[in-house]
């Protein structure tokens, strides 16, 4: 049984956990007021709906969040790849009805497994093409486009009795560092930052978004603390009239864990104005994760809050206010779920993605088979960039080989290219960073010399400088995107 301060702290904590079943420590804490859980790919199994029911039985006011964006980021379909459009695809299409209906389908899928919070859409304006963590997760690089699609996505999600959580406030789009591994600093002119990067968040607040996720980034004009721990930054949201839940990005990310620590980050985030503390995915440390990493991280966060309450650096009133907002959102969602119609308008995700992708350069000749060289970057903690389902779907029963250009000699790359070119069918270069990764572009240039009939499939940001081969711009590393790219390449022959 938890003591009074631990129970109070439980009401603002949102941990991840290992496995497809609720561990004993988790159900015990839920009965003692734990705010809920966040699902990651390793939690998803056939029994996910039953797991959600068990969580809600332990705490009927639990918030159950899923980091489900569509496109390159999926947890519910992490084993096979997303079958929904991604933000960059929707931005390229610029069809607000398609974006709203994608949001509605996200809500339907999340609600179907018993969850009630979608950690999306991304409201970042991706103005730095080198951005390693946002990229195609954003609707685009222009504020008006991003703003109108964020509003449409929020409307679609929240009409389905699921909370949307726009991210990553105050805007993670103009950085070339990944806050999973470092603490990015954005030193833009502050007028430009406010005009471009804050605008989608302000518009979403005016549109009634339920929750907003913070970014672990430093904007020097607003102080030297990351936004998650900065009362000046989080205070902007309340000044705009936002009364919903401010959720932190994961406290296990290096930007927090390796600076102030999970416990210190939890207490400081609350003091700064955050309401719900996402602790993170315990599988993130990889082989270094301890068997009880999930419980250790949860207790580190709670111990930090309790210590701050006891030494007076964090007021009880602030934590009670935060917990009250969290509970109010959970009860609002429970009431709304009872009013959702049984049926939902049929959604054709395939048509949306088919219309969103484009061919740059001469249309490639119809192929009888594909020989795929997968030269995408390595996966990150946010995006499974090197996921095998993309190349497998694209190649189907053809040849495919993985080539890590960042860690392979040019001689070895050329050998792989020669093997691909000598294989029956059309040579396909699968890439995701044509402008930001010189090695990927160089590979394409050498492939063009060897095989002028080769084709590029780009699942990252569209190339701003034309490539020397016909390029299918997909805009997402997803199963559905790969299917539509394959359709472009073999459809005529098929």
Secondary structure, DSSP 8 states (H G I E B T S, - for coil): ---HHHHHHHTTEEE--SSSS--HHHHHHHHTT--EEEE-GGG-STTHHHHHHHHHHH-TT-EEEE---BTTB-STTTTT---S--HHHHHHHT-HHHHHHHHHHHHHHHHHTT--EE---B------TT-SSSGGGSS-SSHHHHHHHHHHHHHHHHTTT-EEEEEEET--SS-SS-TTTS-EE----HHHIIIIITHHHHHHHHTT-SEEEE--EE-GGG-SS-GGG-HHHHHHHHHTT--SEEE---TTSHHHHTTTHHHHHHHHHHHHT--BEEEE-TTTTGGG--TTHHHHHHHHHHHHHHHHHHHTSS-HHHHHHHHHHHHHHHHHHHHHHTTS-S------HHHHHHHH-EEESS-----SSEEEEE------SS--TT-HHHHHHHHTTSEEEE--GGGS-HHHHHHHHHHHHHSSSEEEEEES-TTT-HHHHHHHHHHHHH-TT-EEEE-SS--SS--SSEEEE--S-SHHHHHHHHHHHHTTT-
